[in-house]
Amino acid sequence: MAQLELTDIFFDLDHTLWDFEKNSEITFNLIFEKHSINIDLNSFMNVYRPVNFKYWNMYRRNQIDSENLRFYRLKEVFETLKIKSDKQLINLIAEEYINYLSDQIHLFPDAQLTLNYLANKYRLHIITNGFEKIQHKKIKSSKIDHFFETVTTAEGSGFKKPDQRIFEHALKKAKTHQHNSLMIGDSLEADIQGAKDFGMEAIYFGKKPNFEIDYVENLKDLKTVL
């Protein structure tokens, strides 16, 4: 990573700090039990994960809006699993999923400790492609809201990562500059390339890719590089 006078760190939220997969699984289990829907949770999640990833990529590229994302990702999962459903049931699950998901509190290992360490050295912020009210509720429910000076969402800014305008919006909101800022996230396209195209340094959170990049596989490893 290039030398920089670092003052501000911007984190992605889902899949970086907040354990989206675990929280989603808990949420669907609650909904299925509440409505006595007989679905094998493991089978459902194995199909849901890649389908959800596909629809979020479409949303990021403005190929689908939020309402259709919420409906059609579930419709495709039910059809793939050959589970009988109708529009009313899918809309019910979609609505309750959004309502219950943001109540979940599971973070990645060492998230709290790492944020506490970094907050004593830098100003911390969030840039997320998620929805405004939901992302704020997730941050508050998981008790990490006090770490962050600003939270920038795609819905609130009008732009989605990797669009450079969301980074511009976030840095303006934080009253800082590219050469003082660092992005940390799990998406090579949205977080890492998006930040670099805007002139920021970035650290990828995930398994080491097969090319040269600054990365950490565990959040606690940030304490050794920052």
HELIX and SHEET records of a PDB file:
HELIX    1   1 PHE A   20  LYS A   34  1                                  15    
HELIX    2   2 LEU A   41  ARG A   60  1                                  20    
HELIX    3   3 SER A   66  THR A   80  1                                  15    
HELIX    4   4 LYS A   87  LEU A  101  1                                  15    
HELIX    5   5 ALA A  111  ALA A  119  1                                   9    
HELIX    6   6 GLU A  132  SER A  141  1                                  10    
HELIX    7   7 ASP A  145  PHE A  147  5                                   3    
HELIX    8   8 ALA A  154  SER A  157  1                                   4    
HELIX    9   9 GLN A  164  ALA A  174  1                                  11    
HELIX   10  10 GLN A  178  ASN A  180  5                                   3    
HELIX   11  11 LEU A  188  GLN A  193  3                                   6    
HELIX   12  12 GLY A  194  PHE A  198  1                                   5    
HELIX   13  13 LEU A  219  ASP A  221  5                                   3    
HELIX   14  14 LEU A  222  VAL A  225  1                                   4    
SHEET    1   A 6 PHE A 148  THR A 153  0                                        
SHEET    2   A 6 ARG A 123  THR A 128  1                                        
SHEET    3   A 6 ASP A   8  PHE A  11  1                                        
SHEET    4   A 6 SER A 181  GLY A 185  1                                        
SHEET    5   A 6 GLU A 201  PHE A 205  1                                        
SHEET    6   A 6 TYR A 215  VAL A 216  1                                        
END                                                                             
